[in-house]
Amino acid sequence: MRYLAGLVLTLFLIPSMGAADTLYKWVDAQGNVHYSDKPAPGATKINVPKAPTFTPPQAAAPVTTDGHAGAQVAPDGHDAGVVYTAIKISTPEDQGTLWNTTQVTVTVALTPGLQAGDKVTIAVDGNSQVVQGTTASFDNLDRGQHTATAAVTNKGGTTLAAKGITFYIQRGIQKHPP
């Protein structure tokens, strides 16, 4: 029974010692086996090998055009900036119709939010603007179908593109009440 109690105690003590390299074992006057990282009179020194460790390799994830990306590492080892995980055109709505306008403001949502020094490029029908924030306005748009695209480039030069959207501009006669 004492042997079993000593074994159970050992199983609890060894994991709690963390990075200890040396362990001491002794038996007291009552026959109880003790383990410690501190020596005691009559203790036997036991060398415990360090636990093996593993560091997974880090690899650059491909940047996709669906609005998602994984971890990104600068090839030269320098800070590549924040890793954007999502970019989406939030306005105008995809397949939405805007009435009686010639100006459209395109707004982009980023995860995480836009960081200082990073660039957002927003385009409507191929006419692009590099903006300081997450919105850009486009004037003199005709009625019909239009396409908006957006991308964010971090300070390390990694670009993440949003899924493009299509929106429509319609013009009509507004009826006024009598």
N, C-alpha and C positions, 0 to 999 in steps of 0.2 A: 504494500500500500504506500509506503514511504517513497519507493522508487517511482510510482505513478504520480504522486504529488509533486516530486521533484521534476519529473518530465513535463507535467502541465505547467509548472512555474517557469521552467526553461522556455517553453513555447511562447509564454507571454512576455518574458523579459527580453529575449533576443531581438524581436522586431522593434521593441520600444527603445533600443539603444542606438538606433539609427546608424551613424557612421563609425561606431566604435570598432577599433581594430583588435583590441585586447579584451579578453574576458577572464574573470577569475572565478574559480570553483572551490568550494570548501564544504566540509561536513561539520556541523556543530556537535556539542556534547550529547544532544538528544538523537543524533543520527540523521538530522534533516540536511539535505543538500541545498546549498545556496549558490547563486550566480550573481556577479556584480561586475561593474566596470571599474570598481575601486578595490585594491588589494586588501585582504584581511589576514590575520595571523593564521598560518598553516594553509593558505590558499594556493592552488595550483594555477599557473598561468596557462590560458588557452588562447592561441592566436586564431582569430576569426578573419577569413578573407573578406575583402570588401565586395559588396554586391556589384555585379556587372551593370553597366548603364548603356543606354542606347540613345543616340541623337539622330532623329530621322533627317534625311537629306531634304533640303529646300530646293524646289524647282519652280521656275516661272510658269504660271498657268497661261494658256493661250487666251488672248483677248477675243471675245466673241461679239457679234453684232446683235445678240438677243437681249443685251442689257445686263449681263452678269459676267463676273470674272472672279478668279481665285487670287491666291497670293501672288505678288509680283516682287522680284528681286532685281536690283540694279546689277548689271554685269560687272561693273567696276568696283562693287562693294560699297559704294556711297549710298546715302539715303535717297531712295527713289520716290519719296513722297508718300502721301496717303494712297491706300489701295481702294479705289472706288469699286463697290460691289454691285451697284445698280444705277442706271440712268434711264429715265423715262420722260417722254414728252407728255406733260400733264394738261396743257391747253395749247391749241384747241383740241377738242375731243376727236379721236380717230373716227372717221366716217361721219363726222358732224357737219351741219350746215350753218353757215353764218349768213345773215340776211342784211342787205343794203349797206354794205361796208366796202371800203377799198383798203383798209388798214387792218392788219392782224398782228396780235402780240403772241409770240410763242414762248411758253414757259416750260422749263425743264426741272424735274425733281431728281436729286442726287442722294445716294446713300454711300458714305456719310456726306454731310453737307459740303459745299464748295470750300476748298482750303485756299488760303492766301498763296498767290503765285501760280495757281493752276488756271487753265484756260478752258472756256466753254465755247464751242463753235455751233451756231444754229443756222440752218439754211432753209429757205422756202424756194422751191422750184430751182434749186441749184445756186441761188444767190445767197452767199453765206456771210455771216458776221461773227467776228470773234468778240465776245462780250466779257465784261468784268464780273457780271452776276450770272443769273440764270434765266434772264428774259431778253428777247430781242423783238423789235417791231419792224414790220415790213409794210411799206406804203405802195399805193398805186396798183393793187392787185385787181385783175379783171374777174368777172364772174366765171364760174366753172370749177374744174377740179384742180387742186393744188397738193403738193407733197412737202412735208416738213421732215427734216432730219436733224440730229444733234449728236455731239460727241464731247467728251471731257478728256483733257490731256493733263496728267499730273506733272510735277516739276522734274520727274525722272524721264519724261517723254513717252510714257505709256498711255495709250488712248483706249477709251472704252466708248463704243458707239451705242446709241439708243436705237430701238426698232423704229423705222420710219412710219409716219402716219399720213393718211390722206384726209383732206377736208374739202368742203365745197363752199363757194360763195354764190349766193343767189340774189337777184335783184327783183323787186316786184313793186307794184303800186300799193302804197299804204292807203287804206280807206280811212277817212276822217269822219267822225260822227257829225250828224247834221247840226 
